[in-house]
Amino acid sequence: MAISENVSITIRDVSKQYGWKKGIQHINTRFESGVLNIVIGKNGSGKSTLFKCIMGLVHYEGKIEKRRVRIGYAPEEYIMPLNLTVLDFLSSIGRIKRYPKEELSENVKEYLKRFRLIGHENRLIRSLSHGMRQKVNLMQAFVFDPRILILDEPLASLDEDIIPDVVEMIKEKAKHDLVVVSTHNPSRFKGKNKQLYRFENGKLKSV
């Protein structure tokens, strides 16, 4: 296997404020590929806000530098179109991303198996349990072969029996690509190949 070129996200003096409430303040850090970047902190500490800034979903002050590569993003709560089937949902995203149909078809087969969704691909999203919707949320982030993967609380709502498999998928991806994960359970991600960051009072520090 060829070694992937390093990818990074450089964050320079980034702040985001919601009205009178301070969100994140003067964040300066650099996320690198080849290591699992784990962001921890209490609810409301700024984890999701930082991810939205990286994805360009909110206006912010400062600068974020990242390569123009394919990015996979799984927010903590993905508002999915309830009247689409799982396959139709993934196909619609594929068209938006202009992802080759044949490659998408092969990847979908692989990840349906890995997320234990075989037999559910033609079900309407509205009929899925919260845990199964979270699997679809994660699947849409993985399935397009992103070089950058941003996952906000990826283990939330998952059944206990699949969590080790999902953790392994994330760790496997982080060996070659840039992966940033927020979590309340950093102990789930055992191993040495990781970098831990903590949000406190709107500021991010490496641990």
DOTORRO-317041 format. One record per residue: residue number from 1; residue in three letters; x, y, z of N, C-alpha, C in turn. Coordinates in Angstrom, 1 decimal. Layout:
N
<NUM, ala, <X, Y, Z>, <X, Y, Z>, <X, Y, Z>>
...
END
This chain:
207
<1, met, <0.8, -1.2, 0.0>, <0.0, 0.0, 0.0>, <0.9, 1.2, 0.0>>
<2, ala, <0.6, 2.2, -0.9>, <1.3, 3.4, -1.0>, <1.0, 4.3, 0.3>>
<3, ile, <2.1, 5.0, 0.7>, <1.9, 5.8, 1.9>, <1.2, 7.1, 1.4>>
<4, ser, <0.1, 7.5, 2.1>, <-0.6, 8.7, 1.8>, <0.2, 9.9, 2.2>>
<5, glu, <0.0, 11.0, 1.3>, <0.6, 12.2, 1.6>, <0.0, 12.8, 2.9>>
<6, asn, <0.8, 13.4, 3.7>, <0.3, 14.0, 5.0>, <-0.7, 15.1, 4.7>>
<7, val, <-1.7, 15.2, 5.6>, <-2.7, 16.2, 5.5>, <-2.9, 16.8, 6.9>>
<8, ser, <-3.1, 18.1, 6.9>, <-3.2, 18.8, 8.2>, <-4.3, 19.9, 8.1>>
<9, ile, <-4.8, 20.3, 9.3>, <-5.7, 21.4, 9.4>, <-5.0, 22.4, 10.4>>
<10, thr, <-4.7, 23.6, 10.0>, <-4.1, 24.6, 10.9>, <-5.1, 25.7, 11.3>>
<11, ile, <-5.3, 25.8, 12.6>, <-6.3, 26.8, 13.1>, <-5.5, 27.9, 13.7>>
<12, arg, <-5.8, 29.1, 13.2>, <-5.0, 30.3, 13.7>, <-6.0, 31.3, 14.3>>
<13, asp, <-5.9, 31.5, 15.6>, <-6.6, 32.6, 16.4>, <-8.1, 32.6, 16.0>>
<14, val, <-8.7, 31.4, 16.1>, <-10.2, 31.3, 15.7>, <-11.1, 31.5, 16.9>>
<15, ser, <-12.0, 32.4, 16.7>, <-13.0, 32.6, 17.8>, <-14.4, 32.6, 17.2>>
<16, lys, <-15.4, 32.2, 17.9>, <-16.8, 32.2, 17.5>, <-17.7, 32.6, 18.7>>
<17, gln, <-18.5, 33.6, 18.5>, <-19.3, 34.1, 19.6>, <-20.8, 34.0, 19.2>>
<18, tyr, <-21.6, 33.6, 20.1>, <-23.1, 33.6, 19.8>, <-23.8, 34.7, 20.6>>
<19, gly, <-24.0, 35.8, 20.0>, <-24.6, 36.9, 20.7>, <-23.7, 37.3, 21.9>>
<20, trp, <-24.2, 37.4, 23.1>, <-23.4, 37.7, 24.2>, <-22.6, 36.5, 24.8>>
<21, lys, <-23.0, 35.4, 24.3>, <-22.3, 34.2, 24.8>, <-21.1, 33.8, 24.0>>
<22, lys, <-20.0, 33.7, 24.7>, <-18.7, 33.3, 24.1>, <-18.7, 31.8, 23.8>>
<23, gly, <-18.4, 31.5, 22.5>, <-18.3, 30.1, 22.1>, <-16.9, 29.6, 22.3>>
<24, ile, <-16.1, 29.8, 21.3>, <-14.7, 29.4, 21.4>, <-13.8, 30.7, 21.3>>
<25, gln, <-12.7, 30.7, 21.9>, <-11.8, 31.9, 22.0>, <-10.4, 31.6, 21.6>>
<26, his, <-10.0, 32.3, 20.6>, <-8.6, 32.3, 20.2>, <-7.9, 30.9, 20.1>>
<27, ile, <-8.5, 30.1, 19.3>, <-8.0, 28.7, 19.2>, <-6.8, 28.7, 18.2>>
<28, asn, <-5.7, 28.2, 18.7>, <-4.5, 28.0, 17.8>, <-4.1, 26.5, 18.0>>
<29, thr, <-4.2, 25.8, 16.9>, <-3.7, 24.4, 17.0>, <-3.6, 23.9, 15.6>>
<30, arg, <-3.0, 22.7, 15.5>, <-2.8, 22.0, 14.2>, <-3.1, 20.5, 14.3>>
<31, phe, <-4.1, 20.0, 13.6>, <-4.4, 18.6, 13.5>, <-3.6, 18.0, 12.4>>
<32, glu, <-3.0, 16.9, 12.7>, <-2.1, 16.2, 11.7>, <-2.7, 14.8, 11.3>>
<33, ser, <-2.4, 14.4, 10.1>, <-2.8, 13.0, 9.7>, <-1.9, 12.0, 10.3>>
<34, gly, <-2.3, 10.7, 10.3>, <-1.4, 9.7, 10.8>, <-1.5, 9.5, 12.3>>
<35, val, <-2.3, 10.3, 13.0>, <-2.5, 10.1, 14.4>, <-4.0, 10.4, 14.7>>
<36, leu, <-4.6, 9.8, 15.7>, <-6.0, 10.0, 16.0>, <-6.1, 11.2, 16.9>>
<37, asn, <-6.7, 12.3, 16.4>, <-6.8, 13.5, 17.2>, <-8.2, 13.5, 18.0>>
<38, ile, <-8.1, 13.5, 19.3>, <-9.3, 13.3, 20.1>, <-9.5, 14.6, 20.9>>
<39, val, <-10.7, 15.2, 20.8>, <-11.1, 16.4, 21.5>, <-12.1, 16.1, 22.6>>
<40, ile, <-11.8, 16.5, 23.8>, <-12.7, 16.2, 24.9>, <-13.1, 17.5, 25.6>>
<41, gly, <-14.1, 17.4, 26.4>, <-14.6, 18.6, 27.1>, <-16.1, 18.4, 27.4>>
<42, lys, <-16.6, 19.2, 28.3>, <-18.0, 19.2, 28.8>, <-18.9, 19.6, 27.7>>
<43, asn, <-20.2, 19.3, 27.8>, <-21.2, 19.7, 26.8>, <-21.2, 21.3, 26.8>>
<44, gly, <-21.2, 21.9, 25.6>, <-21.2, 23.3, 25.5>, <-19.8, 23.9, 25.6>>
<45, ser, <-18.7, 23.1, 25.7>, <-17.4, 23.6, 25.9>, <-16.8, 24.2, 24.6>>
<46, gly, <-17.4, 23.8, 23.4>, <-16.9, 24.3, 22.2>, <-16.5, 23.3, 21.1>>
<47, lys, <-16.6, 22.0, 21.4>, <-16.2, 21.0, 20.5>, <-17.0, 21.0, 19.2>>
<48, ser, <-18.3, 21.0, 19.3>, <-19.1, 21.1, 18.1>, <-18.9, 22.4, 17.3>>
<49, thr, <-18.8, 23.5, 18.1>, <-18.6, 24.8, 17.4>, <-17.3, 24.8, 16.6>>
<50, leu, <-16.2, 24.2, 17.1>, <-15.0, 24.2, 16.4>, <-15.1, 23.3, 15.1>>
<51, phe, <-15.8, 22.2, 15.2>, <-16.0, 21.4, 14.0>, <-16.8, 22.1, 13.0>>
<52, lys, <-17.8, 22.9, 13.4>, <-18.7, 23.6, 12.4>, <-17.8, 24.7, 11.8>>
<53, cys, <-16.9, 25.3, 12.5>, <-16.0, 26.3, 11.9>, <-15.1, 25.6, 10.9>>
<54, ile, <-14.5, 24.4, 11.2>, <-13.7, 23.7, 10.3>, <-14.4, 23.4, 9.0>>
<55, met, <-15.7, 23.1, 9.1>, <-16.5, 22.7, 8.0>, <-17.1, 23.9, 7.2>>
<56, gly, <-16.9, 25.1, 7.8>, <-17.4, 26.3, 7.1>, <-18.9, 26.5, 7.3>>
<57, leu, <-19.5, 25.9, 8.3>, <-20.9, 25.9, 8.5>, <-21.4, 27.1, 9.3>>
<58, val, <-20.4, 27.8, 10.0>, <-20.7, 29.0, 10.7>, <-19.7, 30.1, 10.4>>
<59, his, <-20.0, 31.3, 10.6>, <-19.1, 32.4, 10.4>, <-18.2, 32.5, 11.7>>
<60, tyr, <-16.9, 32.7, 11.5>, <-16.0, 32.8, 12.6>, <-14.9, 33.8, 12.4>>
<61, glu, <-14.2, 34.2, 13.4>, <-13.1, 35.1, 13.3>, <-11.8, 34.3, 13.3>>
<62, gly, <-10.8, 34.7, 12.6>, <-9.6, 34.0, 12.5>, <-9.4, 33.3, 11.2>>
<63, lys, <-8.5, 32.3, 11.1>, <-8.2, 31.6, 9.9>, <-8.1, 30.1, 10.1>>
<64, ile, <-8.6, 29.3, 9.2>, <-8.5, 27.9, 9.2>, <-7.9, 27.4, 7.8>>
<65, glu, <-6.8, 26.8, 7.9>, <-6.1, 26.4, 6.6>, <-6.2, 24.8, 6.5>>
<66, lys, <-6.8, 24.4, 5.4>, <-6.8, 23.0, 5.1>, <-6.8, 22.7, 3.6>>
<67, arg, <-6.3, 21.5, 3.3>, <-6.1, 21.1, 1.9>, <-7.5, 21.0, 1.3>>
<68, arg, <-7.6, 21.2, -0.1>, <-8.8, 21.0, -0.8>, <-8.9, 19.5, -1.1>>
<69, val, <-9.3, 18.7, -0.1>, <-9.4, 17.3, -0.3>, <-10.9, 16.9, 0.2>>
<70, arg, <-11.3, 15.7, -0.1>, <-12.6, 15.3, 0.3>, <-12.7, 15.1, 1.8>>
<71, ile, <-13.7, 15.7, 2.4>, <-13.9, 15.7, 3.8>, <-15.2, 14.9, 4.2>>
<72, gly, <-15.1, 14.0, 5.1>, <-16.2, 13.3, 5.7>, <-16.6, 13.9, 7.0>>
<73, tyr, <-17.8, 14.3, 7.3>, <-18.2, 14.9, 8.5>, <-19.5, 14.3, 9.0>>
<74, ala, <-19.4, 13.8, 10.3>, <-20.6, 13.3, 11.0>, <-20.9, 14.1, 12.2>>
<75, pro, <-21.9, 15.0, 12.1>, <-22.2, 15.8, 13.3>, <-22.9, 15.0, 14.4>>
<76, glu, <-23.0, 15.6, 15.5>, <-23.5, 14.8, 16.7>, <-25.0, 14.4, 16.3>>
<77, glu, <-25.7, 15.3, 15.7>, <-27.1, 14.9, 15.3>, <-27.3, 15.4, 13.8>>
<78, tyr, <-27.4, 14.4, 13.0>, <-27.5, 14.7, 11.5>, <-29.0, 14.7, 11.2>>
<79, ile, <-29.5, 15.8, 10.7>, <-30.9, 15.9, 10.3>, <-31.1, 15.3, 8.9>>
<80, met, <-31.4, 14.0, 8.9>, <-31.5, 13.3, 7.6>, <-32.9, 13.4, 7.0>>
<81, pro, <-33.0, 13.3, 5.7>, <-34.3, 13.3, 5.0>, <-35.1, 12.0, 5.4>>
<82, leu, <-36.1, 12.1, 6.1>, <-36.8, 10.9, 6.7>, <-37.5, 10.1, 5.6>>
<83, asn, <-37.8, 10.7, 4.5>, <-38.6, 9.9, 3.5>, <-37.7, 9.3, 2.4>>
<84, leu, <-36.4, 9.3, 2.6>, <-35.5, 8.6, 1.7>, <-35.1, 7.2, 2.4>>
<85, thr, <-34.8, 6.3, 1.5>, <-34.2, 5.0, 2.1>, <-32.7, 5.3, 2.3>>
<86, val, <-32.1, 4.4, 3.0>, <-30.7, 4.5, 3.3>, <-29.9, 4.6, 2.0>>
<87, leu, <-30.2, 3.8, 1.0>, <-29.5, 3.8, -0.3>, <-29.7, 5.1, -1.0>>
<88, asp, <-31.0, 5.5, -1.1>, <-31.3, 6.8, -1.8>, <-30.6, 8.0, -1.1>>
<89, phe, <-30.5, 8.0, 0.2>, <-29.8, 9.0, 0.9>, <-28.3, 9.1, 0.5>>
<90, leu, <-27.7, 7.9, 0.5>, <-26.2, 7.9, 0.2>, <-26.0, 8.2, -1.3>>
<91, ser, <-26.9, 7.8, -2.1>, <-26.8, 8.1, -3.6>, <-27.0, 9.6, -3.8>>
<92, ser, <-27.9, 10.2, -3.1>, <-28.1, 11.6, -3.3>, <-26.8, 12.4, -2.9>>
<93, ile, <-26.2, 12.0, -1.8>, <-24.9, 12.7, -1.4>, <-23.9, 12.4, -2.4>>
<94, gly, <-23.8, 11.2, -2.9>, <-22.8, 10.8, -4.0>, <-23.0, 11.7, -5.2>>
<95, arg, <-24.2, 12.0, -5.6>, <-24.4, 12.9, -6.8>, <-23.9, 14.3, -6.5>>
<96, ile, <-24.2, 14.8, -5.2>, <-23.7, 16.1, -4.9>, <-22.2, 16.2, -4.9>>
<97, lys, <-21.6, 15.1, -4.4>, <-20.1, 15.1, -4.3>, <-19.5, 14.7, -5.6>>
<98, arg, <-20.3, 14.3, -6.6>, <-19.8, 13.8, -7.9>, <-18.9, 12.6, -7.7>>
<99, tyr, <-19.3, 11.7, -6.9>, <-18.5, 10.5, -6.6>, <-18.9, 9.5, -7.6>>
<100, pro, <-17.9, 8.8, -8.2>, <-18.2, 7.7, -9.2>, <-19.2, 6.7, -8.7>>
<101, lys, <-20.2, 6.4, -9.5>, <-21.2, 5.4, -9.0>, <-20.7, 4.0, -8.7>>
<102, glu, <-19.8, 3.5, -9.5>, <-19.3, 2.2, -9.3>, <-18.5, 2.1, -8.0>>
<103, glu, <-17.7, 3.1, -7.7>, <-16.9, 3.1, -6.5>, <-17.9, 3.2, -5.3>>
<104, leu, <-18.9, 4.1, -5.4>, <-19.8, 4.3, -4.3>, <-20.5, 2.9, -4.1>>
<105, ser, <-20.9, 2.2, -5.1>, <-21.7, 1.0, -5.0>, <-20.8, 0.0, -4.2>>
<106, glu, <-19.5, -0.1, -4.5>, <-18.6, -1.1, -3.8>, <-18.4, -0.6, -2.4>>
<107, asn, <-18.3, 0.7, -2.2>, <-18.0, 1.2, -0.8>, <-19.3, 1.0, 0.1>>
<108, val, <-20.5, 1.2, -0.5>, <-21.7, 1.0, 0.2>, <-21.8, -0.4, 0.7>>
<109, lys, <-21.5, -1.4, -0.2>, <-21.6, -2.8, 0.2>, <-20.7, -3.1, 1.4>>
<110, glu, <-19.4, -2.5, 1.3>, <-18.5, -2.8, 2.4>, <-19.0, -2.2, 3.7>>
<111, tyr, <-19.5, -1.0, 3.7>, <-19.8, -0.3, 4.9>, <-21.2, -0.8, 5.5>>
<112, leu, <-22.1, -1.2, 4.6>, <-23.3, -1.8, 5.1>, <-22.9, -3.0, 6.0>>
<113, lys, <-21.9, -3.8, 5.5>, <-21.5, -4.9, 6.3>, <-20.8, -4.5, 7.6>>
<114, arg, <-19.9, -3.5, 7.5>, <-19.1, -3.1, 8.7>, <-20.0, -2.5, 9.7>>
<115, phe, <-21.1, -1.8, 9.3>, <-22.0, -1.1, 10.3>, <-23.2, -2.0, 10.6>>
<116, arg, <-23.2, -3.2, 10.1>, <-24.2, -4.2, 10.3>, <-25.6, -3.7, 9.9>>
<117, leu, <-25.6, -3.1, 8.7>, <-26.9, -2.6, 8.2>, <-27.4, -3.3, 7.0>>
<118, ile, <-26.8, -4.5, 6.7>, <-27.3, -5.3, 5.6>, <-28.7, -5.8, 5.9>>
<119, gly, <-29.6, -5.6, 4.9>, <-31.0, -5.9, 5.1>, <-31.8, -4.7, 5.5>>
<120, his, <-31.1, -3.6, 5.8>, <-31.8, -2.3, 6.1>, <-31.6, -1.2, 5.1>>
<121, glu, <-30.9, -1.5, 4.0>, <-30.5, -0.5, 3.1>, <-31.7, 0.1, 2.3>>
<122, asn, <-32.8, -0.7, 2.2>, <-34.0, -0.2, 1.5>, <-35.1, 0.3, 2.4>>
<123, arg, <-34.8, 0.5, 3.7>, <-35.8, 1.0, 4.7>, <-35.7, 2.5, 4.6>>
<124, leu, <-36.9, 3.1, 4.9>, <-36.9, 4.6, 5.0>, <-36.2, 5.0, 6.3>>
<125, ile, <-35.5, 6.1, 6.2>, <-34.8, 6.5, 7.4>, <-35.7, 6.8, 8.6>>
<126, arg, <-36.9, 7.2, 8.3>, <-37.9, 7.5, 9.4>, <-38.2, 6.2, 10.2>>
<127, ser, <-38.0, 5.0, 9.6>, <-38.3, 3.8, 10.3>, <-37.2, 3.2, 11.1>>
<128, leu, <-36.0, 3.9, 11.0>, <-34.8, 3.4, 11.7>, <-34.8, 3.9, 13.2>>
<129, ser, <-34.3, 3.1, 14.1>, <-34.1, 3.5, 15.5>, <-33.0, 4.6, 15.5>>
<130, his, <-32.9, 5.2, 16.6>, <-31.9, 6.3, 16.8>, <-30.5, 5.8, 16.6>>
<131, gly, <-30.3, 4.6, 17.1>, <-28.9, 3.9, 17.0>, <-28.6, 3.6, 15.6>>
<132, met, <-29.6, 3.1, 14.8>, <-29.4, 2.8, 13.4>, <-29.1, 4.1, 12.6>>
<133, arg, <-29.8, 5.1, 12.9>, <-29.6, 6.4, 12.2>, <-28.2, 6.9, 12.5>>
<134, gln, <-27.7, 6.7, 13.7>, <-26.3, 7.1, 13.9>, <-25.4, 6.3, 13.1>>
<135, lys, <-25.6, 5.0, 12.8>, <-24.8, 4.2, 11.9>, <-24.8, 4.8, 10.5>>
<136, val, <-26.0, 5.2, 10.1>, <-26.1, 5.8, 8.7>, <-25.3, 7.1, 8.7>>
<137, asn, <-25.4, 7.9, 9.8>, <-24.7, 9.2, 9.9>, <-23.2, 8.9, 9.7>>
<138, leu, <-22.7, 7.9, 10.4>, <-21.2, 7.6, 10.4>, <-20.9, 7.0, 9.0>>
<139, met, <-21.8, 6.2, 8.5>, <-21.5, 5.6, 7.2>, <-21.4, 6.7, 6.1>>
<140, gln, <-22.2, 7.7, 6.1>, <-22.1, 8.7, 5.0>, <-20.8, 9.5, 5.2>>
<141, ala, <-20.2, 9.5, 6.3>, <-18.9, 10.2, 6.5>, <-17.8, 9.3, 6.0>>
<142, phe, <-17.9, 8.0, 6.2>, <-16.8, 7.1, 5.8>, <-16.8, 6.7, 4.3>>
<143, val, <-18.0, 6.6, 3.7>, <-18.2, 5.9, 2.5>, <-17.6, 6.5, 1.2>>
<144, phe, <-17.3, 7.8, 1.3>, <-16.7, 8.5, 0.1>, <-15.2, 8.7, 0.2>>
<145, asp, <-14.5, 7.8, 0.9>, <-13.1, 7.8, 1.0>, <-12.5, 9.2, 1.3>>
<146, pro, <-12.9, 9.8, 2.4>, <-12.4, 11.2, 2.7>, <-10.9, 11.1, 3.2>>
<147, arg, <-10.1, 12.1, 2.8>, <-8.8, 12.3, 3.4>, <-8.8, 12.9, 4.8>>
<148, ile, <-9.9, 13.7, 5.0>, <-10.2, 14.3, 6.3>, <-11.5, 13.8, 6.8>>
<149, leu, <-11.5, 13.3, 8.1>, <-12.7, 12.8, 8.7>, <-12.9, 13.5, 10.0>>
<150, ile, <-14.1, 14.1, 10.2>, <-14.5, 14.9, 11.4>, <-15.7, 14.2, 12.0>>
<151, leu, <-15.5, 13.7, 13.2>, <-16.6, 12.9, 13.8>, <-17.0, 13.5, 15.2>>
<152, asp, <-18.2, 14.0, 15.3>, <-18.6, 14.6, 16.6>, <-19.4, 13.6, 17.4>>
<153, glu, <-18.8, 13.2, 18.5>, <-19.5, 12.2, 19.3>, <-19.9, 10.9, 18.5>>
<154, pro, <-19.1, 10.3, 17.8>, <-19.5, 9.2, 17.0>, <-20.0, 8.0, 17.7>>
<155, leu, <-19.7, 7.8, 19.0>, <-20.2, 6.6, 19.7>, <-21.6, 6.8, 20.3>>
<156, ala, <-22.1, 8.0, 20.3>, <-23.4, 8.3, 20.9>, <-24.5, 7.5, 20.3>>
<157, ser, <-25.3, 7.0, 21.1>, <-26.5, 6.2, 20.6>, <-26.3, 4.9, 20.0>>
<158, leu, <-25.0, 4.5, 19.9>, <-24.7, 3.2, 19.3>, <-24.9, 2.1, 20.3>>
<159, asp, <-25.3, 0.9, 19.8>, <-25.4, -0.3, 20.7>, <-24.0, -0.7, 21.2>>
<160, glu, <-23.9, -1.1, 22.4>, <-22.6, -1.5, 23.0>, <-21.8, -2.5, 22.2>>
<161, asp, <-22.5, -3.4, 21.5>, <-21.8, -4.5, 20.8>, <-21.1, -4.0, 19.6>>
<162, ile, <-21.5, -2.9, 19.0>, <-20.8, -2.5, 17.8>, <-19.8, -1.4, 18.0>>
<163, ile, <-19.8, -0.8, 19.2>, <-18.8, 0.2, 19.5>, <-17.4, -0.2, 19.3>>
<164, pro, <-16.9, -1.4, 19.7>, <-15.5, -1.7, 19.5>, <-15.2, -1.8, 18.0>>
<165, asp, <-16.1, -2.2, 17.2>, <-15.9, -2.2, 15.7>, <-15.8, -0.8, 15.1>>
<166, val, <-16.6, 0.1, 15.6>, <-16.6, 1.5, 15.1>, <-15.3, 2.1, 15.6>>
<167, val, <-14.9, 1.9, 16.8>, <-13.6, 2.4, 17.3>, <-12.5, 1.9, 16.4>>
<168, glu, <-12.5, 0.7, 16.1>, <-11.4, 0.1, 15.3>, <-11.4, 0.7, 13.9>>
<169, met, <-12.6, 1.0, 13.3>, <-12.7, 1.6, 12.0>, <-12.0, 3.0, 12.0>>
<170, ile, <-12.3, 3.7, 13.1>, <-11.8, 5.1, 13.3>, <-10.3, 5.1, 13.4>>
<171, lys, <-9.8, 4.2, 14.3>, <-8.4, 4.1, 14.5>, <-7.6, 3.6, 13.2>>
<172, glu, <-8.2, 2.7, 12.5>, <-7.7, 2.3, 11.2>, <-7.6, 3.4, 10.2>>
<173, lys, <-8.6, 4.2, 10.1>, <-8.6, 5.4, 9.2>, <-7.5, 6.4, 9.6>>
<174, ala, <-7.3, 6.6, 10.9>, <-6.4, 7.6, 11.4>, <-4.9, 7.2, 11.1>>
<175, lys, <-4.7, 6.0, 10.8>, <-3.3, 5.6, 10.5>, <-2.8, 6.3, 9.2>>
<176, his, <-3.7, 6.6, 8.3>, <-3.2, 7.1, 7.0>, <-3.8, 8.5, 6.7>>
<177, asp, <-5.0, 8.8, 7.3>, <-5.6, 10.1, 7.0>, <-5.8, 10.9, 8.2>>
<178, leu, <-6.4, 12.1, 8.0>, <-6.6, 13.0, 9.1>, <-7.9, 12.8, 9.8>>
<179, val, <-7.9, 12.4, 11.0>, <-9.2, 12.1, 11.7>, <-9.2, 12.9, 13.0>>
<180, val, <-10.3, 13.6, 13.2>, <-10.5, 14.4, 14.4>, <-11.9, 13.9, 15.0>>
<181, val, <-11.8, 13.5, 16.3>, <-13.0, 12.9, 17.0>, <-13.2, 13.7, 18.3>>
<182, ser, <-14.5, 14.0, 18.5>, <-14.8, 14.5, 19.9>, <-15.5, 13.4, 20.6>>
<183, thr, <-15.3, 13.3, 21.9>, <-15.9, 12.2, 22.7>, <-15.9, 12.5, 24.1>>
<184, his, <-16.9, 12.0, 24.8>, <-16.9, 12.0, 26.3>, <-16.2, 10.8, 26.9>>
<185, asn, <-15.8, 9.9, 26.0>, <-15.2, 8.6, 26.5>, <-13.9, 8.4, 25.8>>
<186, pro, <-12.9, 9.2, 26.1>, <-11.6, 9.0, 25.4>, <-11.0, 7.6, 25.8>>
<187, ser, <-11.4, 7.0, 26.9>, <-10.8, 5.7, 27.3>, <-11.2, 4.6, 26.3>>
<188, arg, <-12.3, 4.9, 25.5>, <-12.7, 3.9, 24.5>, <-11.6, 3.7, 23.4>>
<189, phe, <-10.9, 4.8, 23.2>, <-9.9, 4.8, 22.1>, <-8.5, 4.5, 22.7>>
<190, lys, <-8.3, 3.3, 23.0>, <-7.0, 2.8, 23.6>, <-5.9, 2.8, 22.6>>
<191, gly, <-4.7, 2.9, 23.0>, <-3.6, 2.9, 22.1>, <-2.7, 4.1, 22.2>>
<192, lys, <-1.5, 4.0, 21.6>, <-0.5, 5.1, 21.7>, <-0.6, 6.1, 20.6>>
<193, asn, <-1.2, 5.7, 19.5>, <-1.1, 6.6, 18.3>, <-2.3, 7.6, 18.3>>
<194, lys, <-2.3, 8.5, 19.3>, <-3.3, 9.5, 19.4>, <-2.8, 10.8, 20.1>>
<195, gln, <-3.5, 11.9, 19.8>, <-3.2, 13.2, 20.4>, <-4.5, 13.7, 21.1>>
<196, leu, <-4.4, 14.0, 22.3>, <-5.6, 14.4, 23.1>, <-5.6, 15.9, 23.3>>
<197, tyr, <-6.8, 16.5, 23.1>, <-7.0, 17.9, 23.3>, <-8.2, 18.1, 24.2>>
<198, arg, <-8.1, 19.2, 25.0>, <-9.2, 19.4, 26.0>, <-9.7, 20.9, 25.9>>
<199, phe, <-11.0, 21.0, 25.8>, <-11.7, 22.3, 25.8>, <-12.0, 22.7, 27.2>>
<200, glu, <-11.6, 23.9, 27.6>, <-11.9, 24.4, 28.9>, <-12.2, 25.9, 28.8>>
<201, asn, <-13.3, 26.4, 29.2>, <-13.7, 27.8, 29.1>, <-13.5, 28.4, 27.7>>
<202, gly, <-13.9, 27.6, 26.7>, <-13.8, 28.1, 25.3>, <-12.4, 28.0, 24.7>>
<203, lys, <-11.5, 27.5, 25.4>, <-10.1, 27.4, 24.9>, <-9.6, 26.0, 24.8>>
<204, leu, <-8.8, 25.7, 23.7>, <-8.4, 24.3, 23.5>, <-6.9, 24.2, 23.8>>
<205, lys, <-6.6, 23.1, 24.6>, <-5.2, 22.9, 25.0>, <-4.9, 21.4, 24.7>>
<206, ser, <-3.7, 21.1, 24.2>, <-3.2, 19.8, 24.0>, <-2.9, 19.2, 25.4>>
<207, val, <-3.2, 17.9, 25.6>, <-3.0, 17.2, 26.9>, <-1.8, 16.3, 26.8>>
END
